[in-house]
Amino acid sequence: PTSTEGGRRVKISVGSANGAKIAAAVEACSEVLGDVEVISVPVDSGVPKMPTTDDEMIAGAMNRARDARERSDADLSLGLEGGMVRIGSAWFLRGWVAVYNGREYFLGCAPGVMVPEGIAREVTPERELGDVMDRIADRTGVKGAEGAFGVLTKNRIDRRVAFKAAVLSALAPIYNQELYSVQNAK
């Protein structure tokens, strides 16, 4: 599906129950696909709770997208997976999105923001960044709201906005089929 031509609503399943991820999917998909129905299908990522490589984040996003599609009758499914990756001597927070149409995956990446070393040190396999950010923000639920992105950027880029950019990037081969089909044909 590339649009809602003929009034057909595109059904999208999102492999998550996280409010910020769902909001990002709704906004991005509505913007480029038109009339969409977005449903939440909570699934496991199959990767560590706090992925620390791009490969882990991509695998988690693809697993979520595949499993969400298998558990729904959606036209497209999305998997959104965040994590931290070390680049040089610094840690960066970023996320990946996989869009799955039942045949192939399309990927997009969120912007990255550097995580202060003191915060990064507190993250362990047992303690996710969201838990650390709850302590820093002195409240609970940061992960489902503005996320670490929002806290780190003083809400100039929150989790929803970062993931929306990644969803729009992953959807590009669908909403810009003309360019992608020309490039693939060469």
C-alpha positions, 0 to 999 in steps of 0.5 A: 500500500502506498496511499489510501487511494479509493478511500482505503484505510491503511492498517498499521501494526506497531510492535510496542505498547510504548506511548511515544513510539505509537504517537510517532508511528501515528504522526508519521504514517498519517503524514505520508500514507493518509488515512491510517489505522494504527494498532499496538501489538506488544511483542518482545524485541528478541534482543537485550533490553538495552541494545548497545550496537546498531546491529542489535537495534536493527535486529530488535526493530525487525523482530518487532515488525515481523512479530507485529505483522504475524499477530495482526492483519495489518498492511504494514508493520513497524518495529521501533528499537532504541539503544545506545551505541559507542562511537569513539569515546562517547555513547550515543542514544539513537533508534532504528525503525523497521517497516515490514510489508510481509515480503521485505523490510525498510529501515530508518534511523533516528538522530543521535544524541550524546549521552553524558558519560556519568549517565552512560556508566549507570546503564547496565544489562539490568538497568535500562537508560529509561530507569536512569532517566527516571532518577535524573528527572526525579519521576517515573515514566520518562521512557513512555513520555519524552524519553531520554532524548527529551531529558537530554535535549530539554525537550527540543527533540523528544522520543516521539520526534526522534522516532517520527524521523526514523519512521519517515525515513523507513517509509521513504521507499513506500511513499517515494516509490517512483524514485526508489523503483528507478534507482533499483532498476538501474 
